[in-house]
Amino acid sequence: MTILTFMADAVLLGTGATLFMDVLALLRQRLWQIPSLDYALVGRWGLGMARGRFRHRTILDSPPVAGERPVGWALHYLIGIGFAALLLLWLGAHRGPAELAAGEIFGPAMFIGAASVLLPYCVMQPAFGFGFAAARSPRPGVARWRSLVAHLSFGLGLFLAALIWNMVARPL
């Protein structure tokens, strides 16, 4: 597998998995009124880092920054692509998703999804001013559960995107 193929696979899997995660978040919001993360906050954080501000007392109290919403969504998808690249490295950078059986992908994809929750727990939530694993949020258990569900849906999205890519690359 060439580096270009590896990058294309990571972009396709990461984008597909993140899109799946977002569709499920939209369904949870529409069906059960469960709010999703406002990615403008991710953009506010990212743009703040570009200006040397890495932590917030609470990001909700920080003033909005021009362009934060599109930057937040772009970061959301770039992070998903990064985690997809980790999955591909784990599976063997010499093999793409089209060369793997479904059984080879499911466990690692779900593990990457579950492990990816460490990013919000250990980095983003503390930087947003919510504490480690949202400990200083109004309802830490709810915040932790919602993060875990979102990231497990990302893992399932990685698996489904790999299956779809497998079917497209190797039609019956």
C-alpha angles and dihedrals in degrees: 000000000000123000089250091054090046091051092046091050091049092049093048095045095041094047092046093048093046091048090051089050090051094048090052090048089052090050092049089050095047098040102036104014091242106156121227129216113284102235090205084078090056088051091048089052094046093047089046090054089053086059094046099263110124101162135041130202081227121338089218089067094046112099117255116262124220110261095013096132098055091040090051093051091047091051090048091056094041090053089050090052089050092054090047088054089054089053091051091049090050092049091048123280089230091065126059127208090265089064096052132084119235091249091058092054107041100070096043092044092052091045091053089048092050093043092048089069086074089075094064094034097049104025117015103039093048091046090049089055095252096112132237108329089355092296092153096046120108092255109020096177092052092047091050093048093049091049092049093048091049093050094045087053087053089054090050088048090054089053094047093045089051091050092050091047089049091053093047094047094043108030118191 
